Amino acid sequence: MRFRSSYRRASVLGAALAVSVGAGAAVAPVALAAPSASGTRPSFCNHDNRSTPFAQYLCAKADDLLDVRIGDVHPTQPSLGYDEVYYKLGRYTLGKDAINKKFDDWCEADGRVAAASVSPGAHLNDPSSFTCQLAVGAETADSIAAMKTVVIGPGGEPFLTDGHHTLTSFIETPDGGAGLHVRLRVQANLSTLTRQDFWNQMRAHKWVWLRDPNGKPVTVNKLPTGVGLANFTDDKYRSLLYFGRDIGYAQNGLPFQEFYWGSWVRDTKPIDLAKWNQNDHGSYLAAVKVLTEKIAALPKNTTVDNGFTATELGALDQWNGGKAADKGEFDKLSKPYSDAKPGKLAYTLEYKRVHNLR
């Protein structure tokens, strides 16, 4: 059964919202399927899984836009860059934006670009209190490309393959939580596989990250069972790489892109981080600058990690897009919290200071 609205909640026997994606075109919602005739047994899309708590996700197809309860998603990585989440939470709770960034982030994650209007006292957990730039069903190829991704596993369990930091930020923000819904783009439905075959496929497609922050292997049964800061270990290298986006490399949609770069930093030690202070703005900014300069200067055919080259991991041809340090993305990152438009680092450090997370 398919739903028209991303806000309609799935019933126990219903399947989830699934919007078919047309290449490069606006997307039209799929009509509701006819209900089962009286006395017939629901097929669950060729499954017999009446008891699974994830039955509503069993019918999702690749490229569907699936309405998911954040508390249902299963992570595919053991760690986060905590400082990225602290930036988002700082922006959401200490921000200076005319429209709170959390509404833009939610609308982007939902495939609808950014917030269009926000009512006074609006909350993420009240979708009627804000609107997005695109309506449900009017998504474009570009807006869909920005969405986070999920693979449907055995029993219909949704496994998040991109968006761990975003969904963790949504679950940690005061008006978010595990019950918050957002749509995710389905990469594949592997729900008919055994658990062993499922994980074999996830490894083969590189849709799972099985290394801890020290580079040691992690088994799949040790992955977190849900998003939220307390469920993850902190990877400082992943944090450092986050702040280097569009300065040393560009995101390109490759799952775990920053983790590959982080492993390179940890294992090859291209810069000296012995004196890097994650609680000092100047020290953090200097570390980002030196590291991103190294990334941009790498020969593009250099193998960075797990067989991926610098080009495949988005290394820029010129540091900071060829601009001086007082211009471009590095200049934006450099702005202190006292500025009218603080940089990401400033929000991270201010949030840590306010919440005594140093």
C-alpha positions in Angstrom: 0.0 0.0 0.0 1.4 3.4 -0.9 0.6 6.7 0.7 0.3 10.1 -0.8 1.6 12.1 2.1 5.0 11.9 3.7 3.4 12.7 7.0 0.8 9.9 7.1 1.9 7.2 9.4 2.0 3.6 8.3 -0.5 1.2 10.0 0.7 -2.1 11.4 -0.2 -3.9 8.2 0.4 -1.0 5.7 3.5 -0.6 3.6 5.3 2.7 3.7 5.1 5.8 1.5 7.0 5.1 -1.7 7.3 7.7 -4.4 8.7 6.5 -7.7 11.5 8.7 -9.0 11.6 9.8 -12.7 15.1 10.6 -14.0 15.6 14.3 -14.1 11.9 15.1 -13.8 9.4 16.2 -11.1 8.1 13.2 -9.2 4.4 12.4 -9.0 3.0 10.5 -6.0 1.9 7.0 -6.5 -1.8 6.3 -6.0 -3.0 4.2 -3.1 -3.2 0.5 -3.8 -6.5 -1.3 -3.4 -6.9 -2.9 0.0 -6.8 -6.7 0.4 -10.2 -8.3 -0.1 -12.0 -9.4 3.0 -10.6 -12.7 4.4 -7.4 -12.7 2.3 -4.0 -12.8 3.8 -1.8 -9.7 3.2 1.2 -10.6 1.0 3.7 -8.1 2.4 5.1 -8.0 -1.1 5.9 -11.7 -1.2 7.0 -11.8 2.4 5.3 -13.6 5.3 6.4 -11.3 8.1 3.3 -10.4 10.0 5.3 -10.1 13.3 8.2 -7.9 12.1 8.1 -4.4 13.6 9.3 -3.1 10.2 6.6 -4.6 8.0 5.7 -1.1 6.8 9.0 -0.9 5.0 9.0 -4.3 3.3 7.4 -3.1 0.0 9.9 -0.3 -0.7 11.6 -0.4 -4.0 15.0 1.1 -5.1 14.7 4.8 -5.7 11.4 5.1 -3.7 11.2 8.0 -1.3 10.4 6.2 1.9 8.8 7.9 5.0 10.8 6.5 7.9 10.6 7.0 11.6 14.1 8.1 12.7 14.0 5.7 15.7 13.6 2.8 13.3 16.9 3.2 11.3 19.8 1.0 11.9 23.3 2.6 11.5 25.9 1.1 9.2 28.9 2.8 10.9 30.1 2.6 14.5 31.2 6.2 14.9 30.5 9.8 14.2 32.5 13.0 14.0 30.9 14.4 17.2 32.0 17.9 16.3 29.8 17.9 13.1 26.8 17.1 15.2 27.8 19.8 17.7 27.9 22.3 14.9 24.4 21.3 13.8 23.0 21.5 17.3 24.8 24.8 17.9 23.2 26.2 14.7 19.8 24.9 15.8 19.9 26.2 19.3 22.3 29.1 19.3 21.9 30.2 15.6 21.6 33.7 14.2 19.6 32.7 11.1 16.3 34.4 10.2 14.8 30.9 9.7 16.3 28.3 11.9 18.6 26.1 10.0 17.0 22.9 11.3 13.9 23.5 9.1 16.2 24.0 6.0 18.0 20.8 6.9 14.8 18.8 7.4 13.3 20.0 4.1 16.6 19.2 2.3 16.7 15.7 3.8 13.1 15.2 2.8 13.9 16.0 -0.9 12.3 19.5 -0.9 15.3 21.8 -1.0 14.8 24.2 2.0 12.2 25.8 4.3 9.8 28.2 2.6 7.8 29.5 5.6 8.0 28.9 9.3 5.3 29.8 11.8 6.1 31.4 15.1 6.8 28.7 17.6 7.3 26.1 14.8 8.7 22.7 15.7 10.3 19.9 13.7 7.8 17.4 15.2 4.9 19.5 13.9 5.0 19.4 10.1 2.0 21.7 9.9 4.0 24.5 11.5 6.4 25.0 8.5 6.5 24.5 4.7 9.2 23.5 2.3 10.1 25.0 -1.1 8.8 21.9 -2.9 5.5 20.1 -2.2 5.5 16.3 -1.8 5.3 15.0 -5.4 7.2 18.0 -6.9 10.7 16.7 -6.2 13.4 17.1 -8.8 16.4 15.1 -9.7 18.6 17.7 -7.8 16.4 17.7 -4.7 16.4 13.9 -4.6 20.1 13.8 -5.0 20.5 15.6 -1.7 18.4 13.1 0.2 19.9 10.6 2.7 19.8 6.9 1.8 18.7 3.6 3.2 18.8 -0.1 2.3 15.9 -2.3 3.4 17.3 -5.3 5.2 15.9 -8.7 6.4 12.5 -8.3 8.0 12.1 -4.8 6.5 14.6 -3.2 8.8 15.9 0.1 7.3 19.7 0.4 7.3 20.9 4.0 7.0 23.8 4.3 4.4 24.1 8.1 4.4 22.8 10.7 6.9 24.0 9.4 10.3 25.1 12.9 11.4 21.9 14.6 10.1 19.5 12.1 11.7 21.5 12.1 14.9 21.2 15.9 15.0 17.4 15.6 14.4 17.1 13.0 17.3 19.2 15.1 19.6 17.5 18.5 19.0 14.8 19.4 21.6 11.9 19.3 19.1 13.1 16.2 17.4 13.5 12.7 18.9 13.1 9.1 17.8 9.5 9.6 16.7 10.4 12.3 14.1 9.7 11.2 10.5 11.7 12.1 7.4 11.8 10.6 3.9 14.9 8.6 2.8 15.8 7.5 -0.7 15.9 3.7 -1.0 19.2 2.4 -2.5 18.1 -1.2 -2.6 15.6 -3.7 -1.0 17.5 -6.7 0.2 14.8 -7.9 2.6 14.5 -11.3 1.0 18.1 -12.2 1.8 19.3 -14.1 4.9 21.1 -12.0 7.3 24.5 -13.4 6.3 23.8 -12.8 2.6 22.5 -9.3 3.4 25.8 -8.3 5.1 27.8 -9.9 2.3 26.0 -7.7 -0.2 26.4 -4.6 2.0 30.2 -5.2 2.1 30.3 -5.9 -1.6 28.6 -2.6 -2.4 30.7 -0.7 0.3 27.4 0.3 2.0 28.8 -0.4 5.5 31.8 1.1 7.4 33.4 -1.5 9.7 36.3 0.3 11.3 36.5 2.0 14.6 38.2 5.4 15.1 41.5 3.6 15.6 41.2 1.7 12.4 40.4 -1.6 14.1 37.8 -3.9 12.5 34.2 -3.9 13.9 31.9 -6.8 13.4 28.3 -6.1 12.1 26.8 -7.3 15.4 28.7 -4.5 17.2 27.2 -1.7 15.1 24.8 0.6 16.9 21.1 -0.3 16.8 19.9 3.3 16.4 21.1 6.9 15.8 21.9 9.3 18.7 25.2 10.4 20.1 25.3 7.9 22.9 25.2 5.1 20.4 28.3 6.0 18.6 32.0 6.5 19.4 33.7 9.8 18.5 36.0 9.9 15.5 38.1 13.1 15.6 39.5 12.6 12.1 35.9 12.4 10.7 35.2 15.7 12.5 38.3 17.3 11.0 37.4 16.2 7.5 33.9 17.6 7.8 35.2 21.1 8.2 37.4 20.7 5.2 34.5 20.3 2.8 34.7 22.5 -0.3 38.2 23.7 0.9 40.3 20.5 0.2 37.7 18.2 -1.3 34.1 18.2 -2.5 31.3 15.8 -1.5 30.4 13.5 -4.3 27.8 11.2 -2.9 30.2 8.3 -2.1 29.1 6.7 1.1 31.7 7.1 3.9 33.7 9.6 1.9 35.0 11.5 4.9 35.9 8.2 6.7 38.2 7.2 3.9 40.0 10.5 4.1 40.0 10.3 7.9 41.7 6.9 7.7 44.3 8.4 5.4 45.0 11.1 7.9 45.3 8.6 10.8 47.4 6.1 9.0 49.7 8.1 6.8 50.0 11.1 9.1 50.3 13.8 6.3 50.2 16.5 9.0 51.3 16.7 12.6 48.2 16.8 14.9 50.1 16.4 18.2 49.2 20.0 19.2 45.7 20.1 17.6 43.2 21.4 20.2 39.6 20.6 19.3 38.4 23.3 21.8 40.4 26.2 20.4 39.2 28.0 17.4 42.7 29.0 16.1 44.2 25.6 16.6 41.2 23.9 14.9 41.2 26.3 12.0 45.0 25.8 11.5 44.6 22.1 11.4 41.9 22.3 8.8 44.0 24.6 6.6 47.1 22.5 6.6 45.2 19.3 6.0 43.1 20.6 3.2 46.2 22.1 1.5 47.7 18.6 1.6 44.6 17.1 0.1 44.4 19.6 -2.7 48.1 19.1 -3.5 47.9 15.3 -3.7 48.5 13.8 -7.2 45.0 12.9 -8.3 45.8 9.3 -9.0 47.1 8.7 -5.4 45.4 5.8 -3.7 44.0 7.2 -0.5 42.1 4.3 1.2 40.3 1.1 0.3 41.3 1.4 -3.4 39.8 4.9 -3.9 42.0 7.6 -5.4 42.1 11.3 -4.5 40.0 12.0 -7.6 37.4 9.5 -6.6 37.3 11.0 -3.1 36.6 14.4 -4.5 40.0 16.1 -4.0 39.9 19.7 -5.4 42.3 20.8 -8.1 43.1 24.0 -6.1 42.9 24.7 -2.4 39.8 26.7 -1.4 38.7 26.8 -5.0 41.8 28.8 -6.0 40.8 31.7 -3.6 42.9 33.3 -0.9 42.4 32.4 2.8 40.3 35.5 3.4 37.9 34.5 0.6 35.7 31.6 -0.3 34.8 28.6 1.9 37.8 28.9 4.2 36.9 32.5 5.0 33.3 31.4 5.9 34.7 28.7 8.1 36.9 31.2 9.9 34.2 33.6 11.1 34.0 33.7 15.0 30.8 33.3 16.9 30.6 37.1 17.4 30.2 37.6 13.7 26.7 38.1 12.2 27.2 34.9 10.3 29.5 32.6 12.4 31.4 29.8 10.8 30.7 26.1 11.4 33.7 25.8 13.7 32.4 28.8 15.8 29.0 27.1 16.3 30.7 23.8 17.3 32.9 25.4 19.9 30.1 27.7 21.3 27.8 24.7 21.7 30.6 22.7 23.4 31.3 25.7 25.7 27.6 26.2 26.7 27.1 22.5 27.4 30.5 22.0 29.1 31.6 19.5 26.5 35.2 20.5 26.5 
